[in-house]
Amino acid sequence: MASTALPPTSIESIADKVYAGERIDAADATYLFNHPSLIDLAALADARRVWALSGRGAGTPVIETPSGPVDRTRTVSYLIGRILNYTNVCWVRCRFCAFYRVPGHNEGYTLTDEEILEKVGDTVAQGGTEILFQGGLNPKLKIDYYERVFSLIKSKYPDVILHALSPAEVIYVAHISKLTLEQTLERLKAVGHHSIPGAGGEILVDRVRKIIAPYKDTTDEWLDCMRTASRLGMRSTASMMFGHVETQEDRVEHLGRIRDLQDECQPFRAFVTWSFQPEETNLPIPRKASSFDYLRTLAVSRIFLDNFDNIQLSILTQGPKIAQLGLGYGANDFGSTMIEENVVSAAGNKFILNAAEFSRLIEEAGFEARQRNTRYEYL
């Protein structure tokens, strides 16, 4: 009798794992990146989303909130926040970045304390709960600068959550301040630094990083920053910027490193992926990643990252229509309304919507829209 066993890797064998709540491996993920049917990927990613938000097969999706019970599988969250780019001065010269200006450039800036407080106050006035405080690697700004600014923000606006400084910034501050990574994070945490955004991850493969950002932190340094923060009780997000010089295998390796660290110490609250925006940068590529590629990458990320509850859309780079579609490819979070943003917008992209528009898009897609904070607590 002929064997009826499935081949080692097929859409059927991967589906069996997903519907059984089992982990897929790197070979499976590579297969999915080459599988021709986006509809198949959407079905598997949506099943993984429901499974993750239902307690991974051991619980219920319904949670109690002050306003009543919420079914997480039918809810899409969003944040009201501001990306506060406090300086664009940066010596690293990443080839994919259109935002930075080298030290001494006449277009370089560092915001004053008054300008920073004005922006935070405006965010609060608009119902915002998070300040995503990010900038360049500015040689003039040591640990005392951040201690002073963070203390000022928290003294004026104690309820604002500081989701601040990418690993590259933290590592550089530690270096120029002659401190260890742990000492730096301890001091920043003491003045209100709550969590670390996943920016600067790009692709966590050193061969790729040497091409697109040769002077930036290495893969191991980025991961160790997140590991150290987790040990100190600071949570983070993880990210992936794709569509430049990386291969599909590089994407899978990146996802594997993120998943492994999440297994090790649970540093991440969410994962977000976006496509490289080449306009005005020094990283020429043959063509920009398509919406098809974005939805595929989003779905594979959700299926592979089985230890993440929250997968966030990149409405800033993809726009509202693809973001709506992304809710069928494993995403459960619309990200931030971003009252202000300057880094991606410097490359010519500016899909910035308000909370009412977020809610409309989410509800038109058949979900309930709920505002959240950085900790993924519904408000």
N, C-alpha and C positions, 0 to 999 in steps of 0.2 A: 504494500500500500504506500502511495506517495505521501511524503511528509506534508503536513499542513502548517508547520511552524512558520511564523513570519520571519522575513529577513532581519538581520541584526538591527538595522535602522530603517524605518519606514514611517510614513505618516500614521499608519495603523498602530505600530508598536509604540510610537510616541503618544498617540491618543490614549492607548491603554494605560500608560504611566500617568498621564494628566488626570484622567477620570478616576484613577485609583488613588490620587493624591500622592503620587510618587515623584521623585526628583528625576529630571532629565539630565543627561551628561553633555559634555562638550561636542561629541559627535552628533548627538541629537540636535543641538542648537545649530551647528553648522548645516545639518540637513535642512532645518527649517528656514535658514537664510536662503536656501536654494529651491525650496518647494514652490511650485508655480502658482498655487491657489491661495490668494489672500483670504478668501472666505474660510478655508480650513484653519488658517492661523487665527482668524478672528474668533472662531468657535472655541478653539482650545484656550486662547488667552482669556476669553470671557469666563470659561469654566474655571480656570485657575483663579481669576479675580473673585468669583463667588466663593470658591473653596477657601481662599485666604481670608476673606472678610467674614467667613462663617466659622472662624476658629479652627481652620484647617481640618475640618471633618469631626472635630471634637466638641463643638460648641454651637452657639446660635448666632445669627447675624444681628439680632435685636439687642440694642443696648439702651439703658435708661439714661435720659438726660433731664436737666431741670425743666425742659418744656415737654417731656413725655418720651415714650419709646421711639427709637429710630432704627430702621432696618438698614444696616450699612451696605447691603448689596444693592439697594435701590437709591442710595444717596451718593451724590457727588459733591465734594467739598471745595471750598475756595477760600483764599486769604485776602484781606485788604492790607496792603503793605506798600512800602516804598524801597526801591533800591537807591541808597544814598551813596553815591560815588564821591567820596570825600577828597580824593586826589586822583589825577590822571598821570602824575609823574611816576615813571617806572623805567628802570634800567634794563629790564630783562629782554625786551624787544621780541616778544613772541610773534612769530610770522603770521599767526591767524588773527591777530588783534588790531583793530582799527582805532582803538580808544586811547592807547597810551601816548605819552610824549616823553622823550628822554629828558633827564635832568638838564636844566639850563635852557630848554626850548621856550620860545616866547608864548606858546599856547599852553604851557603847563600851569596847573593850578593846585592849590590846597585850600579847601574851604576854611573860613574863619569859624571860631566857636559859635559866633552869633548866627552865621549862615546855616550851620548844622542844626542849631536849636530851632531856628525858624522852620526848617524843613521838617523836623520831627514834630513840631507843634502843628504844622499844616496837616501832617499825616493823621495825627490824633483827632484833629477837628473833622476830618473826613471819615472817621470811624476806623482808622487803621490800628492794627495791633502789633505790627512787626516793622522793624527797621533792618533791612538787609544792608549792612554797612561794609562796603567793599571798595577797594581802590587799587592803585599800582604799588609796586615795591619801591617806595620812596626812601632814599638813603637818609633823609633828614628826620624821619619819624621813628623814634625809638619807643620803648615800652612806656615811658612817662607820658608821651603824647596820648596814647590810647587810654591809659589810666585816667588822665585828666578829662578827656572827652567823654568816655563812657560814664564816669562819675557825674559829669555835668548833665548828661542826658537822663540818667536814672534819678538824679535829684529833682529835676524839673518834671519828668514824665515817668514815674516809678512803675507804671503798669505796662509800658512799652517793652517788648521782647527784642533783645539785641541778637539777631541771627547774623553773626559778624565774622569777617576775615576768613578768606579761603586758607587752606593749609599752606599755600605758598607764602601768603602774608604772615601767618603765624611763625612759620619756619624762619623767614627773613627777619622778623622782629626779634626773635630769639637770638639769631646770629649777630645782628648789629648791636644788640643790647648786652651781649656776652652772658646770656642765660641759657639754661637747658630748656628744652621744649616743655618739660613738666613745670618748671619754675614760671615760664612765661604764661602758660595756660592757667596755672593757679592764681597768678596775679590778675590776669584778665577776668577770670571767673569772679574774683573777689569784688570787682567793680561793676558787675552786671552782665558780663559776656555770657550769654545763655547757650548758644549752639553755633556750630560751624557749617556754613554752606558747602556743598560739594564742588564748587567751582574749582577749576584748575586740574580736575581729574583728566579732562580731555579723553585720552586713551591711555590706560595704565599698562603700557608696553614701552619699555625704554627705547627700543629701536625707533618707534614712532615719535616719542617725545623728543628725541635728539634731532629729528627733522623739523618739527613744528615749533619747538620751544627749547633750544639746546641749552639754555642757561637756567632753566627752571628746575624745581625739585624732581627727584627721581620717583619712580613708582613706589619703591619701598619707603621713601621719606614721606610721601603723601599718605600711604597707608598707616605709617607709624604715628603720624600726627593724629589721625582719626582714632587710632587705638589708644593713644595717650589721653585724648580728650574723653573717650569713653570711660577710661579708668578713673577719671576725675569727676564723672557724673555728667559730662557735657555730651549731648546728643548731636547728631549731624544729619546731613543728607548726602546722597551719592548721585553722581551724574555721569553722563557719557556724551561727548561731542563727536559725532561721526560725519562721514562724507568728505574726507580730505585725502590723506595719504595712507590711511589704514586699510587693511584687508578684512574680509569677513572673519578670518581666524583671529585677527587682532581684536575685533569686537567681542568675540566669544571669550578670549583670554581676559579681557577687561571685565566682562560680566562675571567670570569665574573668580577673579580676585576680589570683587565686591562681595560676591556670595560667600566666599571663604571667610572674609573678615566679619561679615554679619553672623556667620556660624560661631565665630570665635568669641566675639564680645558685644554683639548687638549695638553697634554705634549709630546705625542709620534709622531714621524715621520714615524715609521715603527715597525713591529713585526717580530721576528725571533724565530723559535723553532728548537731545536736539541736534539738528543738522547744522554743519558749519556754514556760516554766512561769509562768502569770500569777498564781497564788495569792499573796496578800499583797503584790503589787507596785502601783505607781502607773501601770500601763499597761493600761487596760481594753481588751479585745478581745471581739468578738462570741462567739467560740468557740475552744476550744483545738484545736491541730492534731491531726488524727487519726493513728492508726497507719498507715492507708492513705497519708496524705500523707508520713509519715516514710519508709516503704519506697520510695515513688516518688522522694523527694528523695535518699535514699541511692543508689538505682540510677542516677539521672541524674548524680549526683556522680561515681560510679565510671566511668561511660561517658565523661563529659566530661573528667575529670582523668586523661588518658592518661599524664601524666608523674609519677604517684604510684604507688608500689608498694603502700603500706599505706593502707587505708581502715578506720577504727576505728568500732565501734558505740558507741552511747550507752545502755548498759544502765541507767545511773542514772536517765534520764528515760523510757525506754521499757519497762523491765522485762525479765525473762528470756525470756518467750515471744516477744515481738517481736524481741528480740536473736537468738534462734535462727533465726527467719525471715529476719533480715537477712543471715545467712550465705549465703542464696540470692540476695541482691540486691547482691552485689559486695563485701561486707565480708570482711576476712581477719584482723581483730584485735578482741578482746573488750574492749580497754582495760584499766583498772586495777581491781583488787579494792577499792581505796579504803578502807583501814582506817578512815579518818576523812574526812568531807566535810561542809561546813557551808553552802555558798552555795546550791546547788540545793535542798538539804534545807530551807533556810529558807523555801522556797516550798511546802513540804509534800510533797516527793517524796523517797523514801529507798529505792531499790532497791539495797542494798549487799550483795553476796554475797562469800563467801570463795573461795579458790583451788579447793577441792574441788568446790564448786558450779559454778564456771566450767568446770572440766574435764568434769564430768558433762554439762552443757548442750552443750558443744562436741562431745563424743564421741557423744552421742545424735543430733546433727545429721549424723553421718557423717564427722567430721573428727578429726584427731589434735590434741590440746591440747598446747601447748608454752609454758612460761614463758619470758619474754624480759626484757631490760632496756630502758632508755630508748633505746639505740642500735639496737634491734630485732635484738639478738644473742640467739640461743636459749641458754638456760641449762641 
